[in-house]
Amino acid sequence: MTPEQQSIHHPSGLTLFLRYMRRNKGLALGVLILLALTLFTVIGLVVVNPKHAYPLSAPLKLPPSLRYPLGTDFFGRNLLAAMVVGMWQTALIGLLAGGIGTLVGVLLGFTSAYFGGWVDSAIRTACQILTPIPVLLIQVVVAGSLDKRDVTIFTMALIVAMLAWMGPTLVIRAQVMTMKERQFVSVAKLSGMGDFSIIFKEILPNLLPFIAAAFVGQVFAAVFASFYLAVLGLGPLREPLLGNIIWAAQSQGAFFNGWWWWPLEPAFAMILILGALALVNMGLDELANPRIRRSE
C-alpha cells in the first residue's frame, strides 16, 4: 500500500452516524430520551409484577415511599407498575396507528404520483375532502359511540389510524412526483425496468428518510390522540394507559385531596414521550430535507 493510499481514511458508517448525531443535538436528545423510556419499561417489566398495575393490588392512596416509589392511587394500584404497563401500551398504540397510517399513505402516495390519471385524481380529491375535517372530533365521536366494554388497546389504535393516512399520502405523493422526473428514473425506463422495479429499486430507497420522518410524525400524532381520548374517558378504562391514569385522578379530585403524585407522574411521562418524538421528528426532517441539512 502506497503512502497516498494509507493517508486516505474513509470513516465507517457508525462514525458518520455519531458525527451527525453530535451535530444534530435535537435528534440525539430525542433518541436518548426514548432509549431511557424504553429501558425504564423493559427493566420495569422484569422487576415489577404487571398485575399490580390493576385495582386492589396495593394499599390505597399511599404517597411515594421506598416500598412504592411512585405511590399508589385511590383504586389500589401500584403506580410504578401502572406507569410501566401504561408506557408500553401507549407506545403500542402509537406504533400500530403510526405504522398503519404511514403504510397506507406510502401505498396511496406512490400509486397516485407514479401512475397518475384518474387514480391520482381520485386519491388527491379524497385527501382534499377529508383533510379539512377535524380529526379529533371524528375520533371522539367514533370512540364515544362504542361500548366501553368493547374498547381495547387495538380498538384505540384502529380509531386513531382511521384518518392518519392523509398526511403521509400527500407528502409521499409530492416527493414521488418530483423523483419520477429525474434522470435516473428515465434511464431505468430506457433500460427496460418495469414500473414496480423502478418504484422499489430506484425511487423507494431515496425516499426512506421522508418515510421515516412521516412515520415518527404519525406516531407522535397517534400517541397524542390516544392520550386525549383516554383523558376524556373514551379509552379502555380498565387498562392503565397514561391518559386513563390522569382521567381517573381527575374524576377522584386527586389534587384537591392532596394526592398530587397520582396525576403528575403520568403527565410528566407524556411530556417526555411527546417531547422526545417531536425532537426526533424535527431531526429526521433535517436529515430528509437537503435545503436545511447541515454539512459535515
Secondary structure, 3 states (H helix, E strand, C coil): CCHHHHHCCCCCHHHHHHHHHHHCHHHHHHHHHHHHHHHHHHHHHHHCCHHHHCCCCCCCCCCCCCCCCCCECCCCCEHHHHHHHHHHHHHHHHHHHHHHHHHHHHHHHHHHHHHCHHHHHHHHHHHHHHCCCCHHHHHHHHHHHCCHHHCCHHHHHHHHHCCCCHHHHHHHHHHHHHHCCCHHHHHHHHCCCCHHHHHHHHHHHHHHHHHHHHHHHHHHHHHHHHHHHHHCCCCCCCCCCHHHHHHHHHHCCCCCCCCCHHHHHHHHHHHHHHHHHHHHHHHHHHHHCCCCCCCC
